[in-house]
Amino acid sequence: MSYLIKLICIMISILPETRLFKFKVFLLNLCGFKFSQSSRIVSSISIVGTAKLTVLDGSYLGHFFKCYGDGVIRIGSEVDIGPEVSIVTGTHTVNVDGGKVAGEGRCEDVFIGDNCWICTGVKILGGTVIGNDSLVAPGSVVKGTFSEGAFIGGNPAKEICKLKDLYNKK
């Protein structure tokens, strides 16, 4: 199956970047992913591993979107994901008893709520839950659980404030 995924990702990369969205969705759904027919995929998607990827209604995946690992990735409805965003579900336990620090490998799932905006260059690590109506600032490295309506940013990312507080200031 991984060869089929790679082949389809290559095919998508040669299609017009902002056209043929339904055809791109059709191709990815052939691989067992669950993309809504109204989701939009720009060129150059990369999927490494056997992630259980679900993308709901009206969501947009920007240029060079990447996901790695074998965990569950659920992207809610009307989510905008900017260019060069990566989602990684694979990680390791940390071995502090001597020897190799990267211990046994494991997967942690990622859930992105509805109506979120994930800006350019964000890295989302396994074990992350982003609440509905949230915005993740460009270049952030995100791990953890974030509440609804949050403005999230930094490395490591933290909730900076509520979006309503940020944009309702006079």
GUSE-293571 format. One line per 4 residues: number of its first residue (from 0); their letters; for each residue x, y, z of N, C-alpha, C. Coordinates in nm, 2 decimals. Atoms other than C-alpha are relative to their C-alpha. Layout:
BEGIN
NUM	A	X/Y/Z/X/Y/Z/X/Y/Z; ...
***
This chain:
BEGIN
0	MSYL	0.08/-0.12/0.00/0.00/0.00/0.00/0.09/0.13/0.00; -0.09/-0.12/0.00/0.29/0.24/0.07/0.04/0.04/-0.14; -0.04/-0.03/0.13/0.40/0.22/-0.29/-0.12/0.07/-0.08; 0.12/-0.07/0.06/0.04/0.31/-0.40/-0.01/0.14/0.05
4	IKLI	0.01/-0.14/-0.05/0.04/0.61/-0.17/0.10/0.09/-0.06; -0.10/-0.08/0.06/0.37/0.73/-0.30/-0.03/0.03/-0.15; 0.03/-0.03/0.14/0.26/0.69/-0.66/-0.11/0.10/-0.01; 0.11/-0.10/0.01/-0.06/0.88/-0.60/0.04/0.14/0.04
8	CIMI	-0.05/-0.14/-0.04/0.12/1.16/-0.42/0.08/0.06/-0.11; -0.07/-0.05/0.12/0.35/1.19/-0.72/-0.10/0.04/-0.11; 0.10/-0.04/0.10/0.05/1.19/-0.95/-0.06/0.14/0.03; 0.06/-0.13/-0.05/-0.11/1.47/-0.74/0.10/0.12/-0.02
12	SILP	-0.09/-0.11/0.02/0.21/1.67/-0.76/0.02/0.05/-0.14; -0.01/-0.04/0.14/0.20/1.69/-1.14/-0.14/0.06/-0.05; 0.13/-0.05/0.04/-0.17/1.79/-1.15/0.00/0.16/0.03; 0.00/-0.14/-0.03/-0.26/2.16/-1.16/-0.02/0.03/0.15
16	ETRL	0.00/-0.03/-0.15/-0.21/2.31/-0.81/-0.13/0.03/0.06; 0.12/-0.04/-0.05/-0.54/2.47/-0.76/-0.12/-0.04/-0.08; 0.11/0.06/0.08/-0.77/2.26/-0.98/-0.01/-0.15/0.03; 0.02/0.14/-0.01/-0.90/1.91/-0.99/0.00/-0.06/0.14
20	FKFK	0.01/0.04/-0.14/-0.97/1.89/-0.62/-0.07/-0.13/0.02; 0.08/0.12/-0.02/-1.23/1.62/-0.65/0.08/-0.12/-0.05; -0.08/0.11/0.05/-1.00/1.40/-0.86/0.11/-0.03/0.10; -0.10/0.03/-0.10/-0.72/1.44/-0.60/-0.06/-0.07/0.12
24	VFLL	0.07/0.07/-0.12/-0.97/1.34/-0.32/-0.03/-0.14/-0.04; 0.03/0.14/0.05/-1.07/1.04/-0.53/0.12/-0.09/0.01; -0.13/0.08/0.00/-0.71/0.93/-0.57/0.04/-0.04/0.14; -0.05/0.03/-0.14/-0.63/0.96/-0.20/-0.10/-0.09/0.07
28	NLCG	0.09/0.10/-0.06/-0.95/0.78/-0.10/0.02/-0.14/-0.05; -0.04/0.13/0.05/-0.84/0.49/-0.32/0.10/-0.07/0.09; -0.10/0.05/-0.09/-0.56/0.45/-0.07/-0.05/-0.03/0.14; 0.06/0.03/-0.13/-0.80/0.41/0.22/-0.01/0.12/0.09
32	FKFS	0.02/-0.12/-0.08/-0.79/0.77/0.35/-0.14/0.04/-0.01; 0.13/-0.05/0.00/-1.11/0.95/0.43/-0.01/0.15/-0.02; 0.01/-0.14/0.03/-1.13/1.28/0.25/-0.14/0.03/-0.04; 0.14/-0.05/0.04/-1.46/1.47/0.22/0.02/0.04/-0.15
36	QSSR	0.00/-0.04/0.14/-1.55/1.54/-0.14/0.01/0.15/-0.01; -0.02/-0.14/0.00/-1.55/1.91/-0.05/0.13/0.05/0.05; -0.13/-0.04/-0.04/-1.20/1.91/0.08/0.09/0.04/-0.12; -0.08/-0.05/0.11/-0.93/2.08/-0.13/0.15/-0.03/0.03
40	IVSS	-0.14/0.03/-0.02/-0.58/1.96/-0.17/0.08/0.07/-0.11; -0.09/-0.06/0.10/-0.31/2.17/-0.34/0.11/-0.11/-0.03; -0.10/0.10/0.04/-0.02/1.99/-0.50/0.10/-0.03/0.11; -0.11/0.04/-0.08/0.27/1.82/-0.34/-0.03/-0.05/0.14
44	ISIV	0.03/0.06/-0.12/0.11/1.63/-0.06/0.09/-0.12/0.02; -0.09/0.11/-0.03/0.33/1.37/0.11/-0.05/-0.07/0.12; 0.05/0.09/-0.11/0.21/1.08/0.33/0.10/-0.11/0.01; -0.10/0.10/-0.03/0.48/0.86/0.49/-0.06/-0.09/0.11
48	GTAK	0.06/0.09/-0.10/0.35/0.56/0.68/-0.14/-0.04/-0.03; 0.14/0.05/0.02/0.00/0.42/0.72/-0.10/0.08/0.09; 0.09/-0.08/-0.08/-0.17/0.71/0.90/-0.14/-0.02/-0.04; 0.14/0.00/0.03/-0.54/0.69/0.93/-0.05/0.14/-0.01
52	LTVL	0.02/-0.14/0.02/-0.60/1.03/0.78/-0.15/0.02/-0.04; 0.14/-0.05/0.03/-0.95/1.19/0.78/0.00/0.15/-0.01; 0.01/-0.14/0.02/-1.02/1.53/0.64/-0.15/0.03/-0.03; 0.14/-0.03/0.01/-1.37/1.67/0.68/-0.04/0.11/-0.09
56	DGSY	0.05/-0.10/0.10/-1.59/1.91/0.48/0.07/0.13/-0.01; -0.05/-0.14/0.02/-1.44/2.22/0.33/0.14/0.03/0.04; -0.14/-0.03/-0.04/-1.09/2.18/0.46/0.10/0.01/-0.11; -0.10/-0.04/0.11/-0.79/2.30/0.26/0.14/-0.04/0.05
60	LGHF	-0.14/0.04/-0.03/-0.44/2.14/0.26/0.09/0.07/-0.09; -0.08/-0.08/0.08/-0.18/2.38/0.14/0.12/-0.07/-0.06; -0.12/0.05/0.06/0.14/2.33/-0.06/0.09/-0.07/0.10; -0.10/0.07/-0.07/0.39/2.07/0.06/-0.05/-0.05/0.14
64	FKCY	0.06/0.06/-0.12/0.15/1.93/0.33/0.07/-0.14/0.02; -0.06/0.13/-0.03/0.32/1.63/0.50/-0.06/-0.06/0.13; 0.03/0.07/-0.12/0.21/1.36/0.74/0.09/-0.12/0.01; -0.09/0.11/-0.03/0.43/1.10/0.90/-0.05/-0.09/0.11
68	GDGV	0.03/0.09/-0.11/0.36/0.79/1.11/-0.12/-0.08/-0.04; 0.11/0.10/0.01/0.09/0.53/1.16/-0.12/0.03/0.09; 0.11/-0.04/-0.09/-0.14/0.71/1.40/-0.13/0.06/-0.07; 0.13/-0.07/0.05/-0.49/0.87/1.36/0.03/0.15/-0.02
72	IRIG	0.00/-0.15/0.02/-0.50/1.22/1.21/-0.14/0.04/-0.05; 0.13/-0.05/0.03/-0.84/1.39/1.21/0.00/0.15/-0.01; 0.00/-0.15/0.03/-0.87/1.73/1.05/-0.15/0.03/-0.02; 0.14/-0.04/0.00/-1.21/1.89/1.12/-0.05/0.07/-0.12
76	SEVD	0.06/-0.07/0.11/-1.44/2.08/0.89/0.05/0.14/-0.01; -0.03/-0.14/0.03/-1.35/2.42/0.73/0.14/0.04/0.07; -0.14/-0.02/-0.05/-0.98/2.39/0.85/0.08/0.05/-0.12; -0.10/-0.04/0.10/-0.72/2.59/0.65/0.14/-0.03/0.05
80	IGPE	-0.13/0.04/-0.04/-0.38/2.44/0.66/0.10/0.07/-0.11; -0.09/-0.07/0.09/-0.10/2.66/0.51/0.11/-0.08/-0.05; -0.10/0.08/0.07/0.20/2.56/0.31/0.11/-0.05/0.11; -0.11/0.06/-0.07/0.48/2.34/0.45/-0.04/-0.04/0.15
84	VSIV	0.04/0.05/-0.13/0.28/2.21/0.75/0.02/-0.15/0.01; -0.02/0.14/-0.02/0.38/1.87/0.89/-0.07/-0.05/0.12; 0.06/0.06/-0.12/0.19/1.64/1.12/0.07/-0.14/0.02; -0.08/0.12/-0.03/0.40/1.36/1.29/-0.07/-0.07/0.11
88	TGTH	0.06/0.08/-0.10/0.23/1.08/1.48/0.09/-0.09/0.07; -0.10/0.09/-0.06/0.54/0.87/1.55/0.08/0.07/0.10; -0.09/-0.05/-0.11/0.75/0.92/1.86/0.06/-0.12/0.07; -0.06/0.11/-0.08/0.95/0.72/2.11/-0.01/0.03/0.15
92	TVNV	-0.02/-0.02/-0.14/0.96/0.67/2.48/0.14/0.05/0.02; -0.14/-0.05/-0.03/1.26/0.84/2.64/0.06/-0.09/0.10; -0.07/0.09/-0.09/1.51/0.61/2.79/0.11/0.08/0.08; -0.10/-0.07/-0.08/1.70/0.77/3.08/0.09/-0.09/0.08
96	DGGK	-0.07/0.10/-0.08/1.85/0.45/3.22/0.13/-0.04/-0.07; -0.13/0.04/0.07/2.16/0.45/2.99/-0.04/-0.06/-0.14; 0.03/0.06/0.13/2.19/0.34/2.63/-0.07/0.11/-0.09; 0.06/-0.08/0.10/2.00/0.48/2.34/-0.12/0.08/0.06
100	VAGE	0.10/-0.09/-0.06/1.78/0.78/2.45/-0.14/-0.02/-0.06; 0.13/0.02/0.07/1.51/0.72/2.18/-0.03/-0.15/0.02; 0.04/0.14/-0.04/1.34/0.41/2.33/-0.10/-0.05/-0.10; 0.09/0.07/0.08/1.06/0.21/2.20/-0.09/0.10/-0.08
104	GRCE	0.09/-0.08/0.08/0.86/0.36/1.91/-0.15/-0.02/0.03; 0.15/0.01/-0.02/0.49/0.44/1.94/-0.07/0.11/-0.08; 0.08/-0.10/0.07/0.21/0.64/1.78/-0.08/0.08/0.09; 0.10/-0.08/-0.07/0.01/0.93/1.92/-0.08/0.07/-0.10
108	DVFI	0.09/-0.05/0.09/-0.29/1.06/1.75/-0.01/0.15/0.00; 0.01/-0.15/0.01/-0.36/1.42/1.63/-0.14/0.03/-0.04; 0.14/-0.04/0.03/-0.70/1.59/1.63/0.00/0.15/-0.01; 0.01/-0.14/0.02/-0.76/1.93/1.48/-0.15/0.03/-0.02
112	GDNC	0.14/-0.04/0.00/-1.10/2.09/1.55/-0.05/0.07/-0.12; 0.06/-0.07/0.11/-1.34/2.26/1.31/0.04/0.15/0.00; -0.02/-0.14/0.02/-1.28/2.61/1.17/0.14/0.05/0.05; -0.13/-0.04/-0.04/-0.91/2.62/1.26/0.08/0.05/-0.12
116	WICT	-0.09/-0.05/0.09/-0.63/2.80/1.08/0.14/-0.04/0.05; -0.14/0.05/-0.03/-0.29/2.62/1.08/0.09/0.08/-0.10; -0.08/-0.09/0.09/-0.04/2.88/0.94/0.12/-0.07/-0.05; -0.12/0.05/0.07/0.27/2.83/0.73/0.11/-0.06/0.10
120	GVKI	-0.12/0.05/-0.07/0.55/2.60/0.86/-0.02/-0.06/0.13; 0.03/0.06/-0.13/0.37/2.46/1.16/0.04/-0.15/0.00; -0.03/0.14/-0.02/0.49/2.12/1.30/-0.10/-0.04/0.11; 0.09/0.05/-0.11/0.22/1.93/1.49/0.04/-0.14/0.03
124	LGGT	-0.05/0.13/-0.05/0.34/1.64/1.70/-0.11/-0.09/0.05; 0.10/0.09/-0.06/0.15/1.33/1.81/-0.04/0.03/0.14; 0.05/-0.03/-0.13/-0.06/1.36/2.11/-0.06/0.14/0.01; 0.05/-0.14/0.00/-0.20/1.70/2.01/-0.15/0.00/-0.03
128	VIGN	0.14/-0.03/0.03/-0.56/1.82/2.02/-0.01/0.15/0.00; 0.02/-0.14/0.01/-0.64/2.16/1.89/-0.15/0.02/-0.01; 0.14/-0.03/-0.02/-0.98/2.29/1.99/-0.06/0.08/-0.12; 0.07/-0.07/0.11/-1.24/2.43/1.74/0.04/0.15/0.00
132	DSLV	-0.01/-0.15/0.01/-1.20/2.79/1.61/0.14/0.06/0.05; -0.13/-0.04/-0.04/-0.83/2.81/1.69/0.10/0.04/-0.11; -0.10/-0.04/0.10/-0.53/2.97/1.51/0.14/-0.04/0.06; -0.13/0.04/-0.04/-0.18/2.83/1.52/0.10/0.09/-0.08
136	APGS	-0.09/-0.10/0.07/0.09/3.10/1.44/0.11/-0.07/-0.08; -0.10/0.06/0.09/0.35/3.04/1.17/0.12/-0.05/0.07; -0.13/0.06/-0.05/0.65/2.82/1.25/-0.01/-0.06/0.14; 0.02/0.06/-0.14/0.50/2.69/1.58/0.03/-0.15/0.00
140	VVKG	-0.02/0.15/-0.02/0.59/2.34/1.71/-0.10/-0.03/0.11; 0.12/0.02/-0.09/0.27/2.21/1.87/-0.01/-0.14/0.05; 0.03/0.13/-0.07/0.22/1.93/2.12/-0.08/0.03/0.13; 0.08/-0.02/-0.12/-0.05/1.91/2.38/-0.15/0.02/-0.03
144	TFSE	0.14/-0.03/0.02/-0.41/1.99/2.43/-0.03/0.15/0.01; 0.03/-0.15/0.01/-0.54/2.34/2.34/-0.15/0.02/-0.01; 0.14/-0.02/-0.01/-0.88/2.48/2.42/-0.06/0.07/-0.13; 0.07/-0.06/0.11/-1.14/2.61/2.18/0.03/0.15/-0.01
148	GAFI	-0.02/-0.14/0.02/-1.08/2.96/2.03/0.14/0.05/0.04; -0.13/-0.04/-0.04/-0.71/2.96/2.12/0.08/0.06/-0.11; -0.11/-0.04/0.09/-0.43/3.16/1.96/0.12/-0.06/0.06; -0.11/0.09/-0.04/-0.14/2.92/1.98/0.12/0.04/-0.08
152	GGNP	-0.12/-0.03/0.07/0.22/2.99/1.90/0.12/-0.03/0.08; -0.13/0.01/-0.07/0.59/2.94/1.98/0.06/-0.14/-0.02; -0.07/0.13/0.00/0.84/2.65/2.02/0.06/-0.01/0.13; 0.12/0.08/0.02/0.72/2.48/2.22/-0.12/0.09/0.00
156	AKEI	0.13/-0.08/0.01/0.37/2.61/2.14/-0.07/0.01/0.13; 0.09/-0.02/-0.12/0.15/2.75/2.42/-0.12/0.08/-0.05; 0.11/-0.09/0.02/-0.18/2.92/2.43/0.03/0.14/0.04; -0.04/-0.14/-0.03/-0.10/3.29/2.40/-0.12/0.07/0.06
160	CKLK	0.12/-0.06/-0.05/-0.45/3.41/2.45/-0.12/-0.06/-0.08; 0.12/0.03/0.08/-0.81/3.37/2.32/0.00/0.09/-0.12; 0.01/-0.08/0.12/-0.86/3.48/1.96/-0.09/0.12/0.02; 0.10/-0.11/-0.01/-1.16/3.69/2.06/0.06/0.11/0.08
164	DLYN	-0.06/-0.11/-0.08/-0.95/3.88/2.32/0.10/0.07/-0.09; -0.11/-0.06/0.09/-0.67/3.94/2.06/-0.06/0.09/-0.11; 0.06/-0.07/0.11/-0.90/4.06/1.78/-0.11/0.10/0.04; 0.11/-0.09/-0.04/-1.16/4.25/1.98/0.06/0.12/0.08
168	KK	-0.06/-0.12/-0.07/-0.91/4.50/2.13/-0.02/0.12/-0.09; 0.02/-0.13/0.07/-0.97/4.86/2.03/0.12/0.09/0.01
***
